[in-house]
Amino acid sequence: MRRILGGLAIFGFATFALAQNPAETKKEAPKTEQPKKEEPKKEEPKKEEPKKAEPAAPAATSEFFPLKAGAKWKYKLGDAQDVEIRVESVKDGEATLGTYVQTRAVAKETVKVQADGVYRTKINDSPITPPVKILALPPAKDANWTIDSKIQEQPLKGKYTIKDLKEKIKTKDGKEYETVVVDAPDLDVAGTKTSVKAWYSAGKGMVKLSYTINNYEATIELVEYIEGK
């Protein structure tokens, strides 16, 4: 189970057991009271102007990463484990995803869609510095980018490449998808050699993921996608 959860954590299904730093208590400077020289004049109460409604934040979504609130992806890990990813909320242009294995909540992550790509910004409330790009937008064949980040001082390093834009695959839901293929064959995740390959389909998001951690190999495939609102 540790290897299963570790693989899910690294590539979008966060399970890093990261302790959060305790909030620091701010100390207030002592206040110096000034003697009152005269009583303040009474003023008529001011009429409050109605507050203008703030524009809604843009949704963190794209056709290859459709992150609408309430969206769900149900996967099979091998032939036994059920994995479900849920978009728990979308706020300020970022989406919080919850990960469930055999219906048990195991972790969460935060993802943000920008003009040039999809970025993972947090894992279990711990910031990734700088955020890690997991998919370039718009996808272009042979596009590649390197990552060199940290999460609680643990390294996340490597290189991603878009290998194909129209590879057709079938998944466990029995459907065929035309996919964008992203490959990262040589990653360093907290000192562990790891590789990952992901298949994204327009309108569905990630339909397949394979990864290797310390010679342990696994694949998850889409069983059902439920669109959010």
URWOMO-V723951 format. One record per backbone hydrogen bond with DSSP energy under -1.0 kcal/mol. NH is the residue of the N-H (numbers start at 1). CO is the residue of the C=O. If there is no record, write none. Layout:
# URWOMO-V723951
nh->NH co->CO
nh->NH co->CO
This chain:
# URWOMO-V723951
nh->5 co->1
nh->6 co->2
nh->7 co->3
nh->8 co->4
nh->9 co->5
nh->10 co->6
nh->11 co->7
nh->13 co->8
nh->18 co->16
nh->61 co->59
nh->67 co->65
nh->68 co->66
nh->70 co->87
nh->71 co->68
nh->72 co->226
nh->73 co->85
nh->74 co->224
nh->75 co->83
nh->76 co->221
nh->77 co->81
nh->78 co->219
nh->80 co->77
nh->81 co->77
nh->83 co->75
nh->84 co->100
nh->85 co->73
nh->86 co->98
nh->87 co->71
nh->88 co->86
nh->88 co->96
nh->89 co->96
nh->91 co->94
nh->94 co->91
nh->95 co->111
nh->96 co->89
nh->97 co->109
nh->98 co->86
nh->99 co->107
nh->100 co->84
nh->101 co->104
nh->102 co->82
nh->104 co->101
nh->106 co->99
nh->107 co->99
nh->109 co->97
nh->110 co->122
nh->111 co->95
nh->112 co->119
nh->114 co->117
nh->118 co->135
nh->119 co->112
nh->120 co->132
nh->121 co->110
nh->122 co->110
nh->123 co->126
nh->124 co->108
nh->126 co->123
nh->128 co->121
nh->129 co->150
nh->132 co->120
nh->134 co->118
nh->135 co->118
nh->137 co->116
nh->142 co->162
nh->143 co->140
nh->145 co->160
nh->147 co->158
nh->149 co->156
nh->150 co->129
nh->151 co->154
nh->154 co->151
nh->156 co->149
nh->157 co->188
nh->158 co->147
nh->160 co->145
nh->161 co->183
nh->162 co->143
nh->163 co->181
nh->167 co->179
nh->169 co->177
nh->171 co->175
nh->174 co->171
nh->177 co->169
nh->179 co->167
nh->180 co->200
nh->181 co->164
nh->182 co->198
nh->183 co->161
nh->184 co->196
nh->187 co->194
nh->188 co->157
nh->189 co->192
nh->190 co->155
nh->192 co->189
nh->194 co->187
nh->195 co->212
nh->196 co->184
nh->197 co->210
nh->198 co->182
nh->199 co->208
nh->200 co->180
nh->201 co->205
nh->203 co->63
nh->204 co->201
nh->205 co->201
nh->207 co->199
nh->208 co->199
nh->209 co->220
nh->210 co->197
nh->211 co->218
nh->212 co->195
nh->213 co->216
nh->214 co->193
nh->216 co->213
nh->218 co->211
nh->220 co->209
nh->221 co->76
nh->222 co->207
nh->223 co->74
nh->224 co->74
nh->226 co->72
nh->229 co->69
